[in-house]
Amino acid sequence: MWKYVTVVLSAMIFLSCSSTSQLTKGKNGTETEDTSIEQGHFDSGMQLYRSGNYEEAIQQFTSAIELNPGGVDYYIMRSLCYDRQDNMEAAFHELDLIFEINPNEVLGLALQGNYLRKLEDYEQAIEAYSRAILLNPVYPPSHYGRGRCYAELEQYSQAITDFTNAIARNPEEALYYRRRANVFVETGAYDQAEADYLHALELDDSDTRIYGNYAAMMFRMEEYERAYEILNGGLEKNPEDWSLINDRGSALLRMERYVEAIEEYNHALEIDSLNAVTLNNRGYALAQVGYYDAALADLNLSLELNPELSGTHDSRGFTYAGMGDYERAIADYTAALDLDPDNGVVYFHRGNAFRDMGDHNRALQDYQRAVECGNAEAVEAINQLMATED
């Protein structure tokens, strides 16, 4: 449900919180010529890291290490560079070097947790974060990282506790409130989630992810007008944010404002012309207003890009049904159910296709299965079908 965010909330957060790594000074406490050069390599490495030039940054941190092999910060930054290059073997090797210097290096343990979380090894990540918390209970990123793992494991109570601890130690970090809000949503605690989203926006109203997550909660609550308003707020901050544009199109789609939805998806596809999800959404909206050929063009391309999208098979089935081609519609609905066998909406749609073909027995079976999967529309469809049989 939720994806890996960068392993560092900020590289400087890690370094500023370190209590174990200090640059070597001369005997009288002043910088020696070597330490001045060492600091220069480190500063250059940090500038290169921030600019995304990781290979040259690694060279600078390596030069600093050659002058001071005990400088933990340098290994940490070199590890982060390797992570950004997706060279996880080298990133973990740097952690081994850190633990040789100090087996209880909190920043190293926090990074180890982040890397394991990135690899979706959540249990091992929790162990690393827990060791870091035991050594330094007031370091917020360790609580945050462990909370992320618990959330992925759907252990929501523990996740909320960890995010709350992170907030208590750094109440000005909007990210912590957003993540706790997301977990509140999963537990159905929408009022608490909304309070956290609003507080996160007070702290950082430029983070479009907050608007996106907040709107997603409104989608879940079927409050599409409110989702639309929230997304408008986010797009005022970043008018070219693809995710918010696409979601606003979906809000319009749910409100049956199909022409406006199509315009929104057009804008999203100007930014990312080969996005399979947006092509599906626009295709479905086009089918709703009867532009079946254009809809099929979008939906066929969507499935070429990602054949595993059950929603696109459903949308194409809906399009074929609108064209009166029920056999192809049923084939697509069946393909959708092969990918998502508990989708009540698709059973309802396939039931409609069987009904329109005159196969009331199979229609009734699909409607009943749709009801079992929580689709309310199928209840009325059953009643209507039974009335026609009387």
Beta strands, then each sheet from edge to edge (+ up, - down):
end
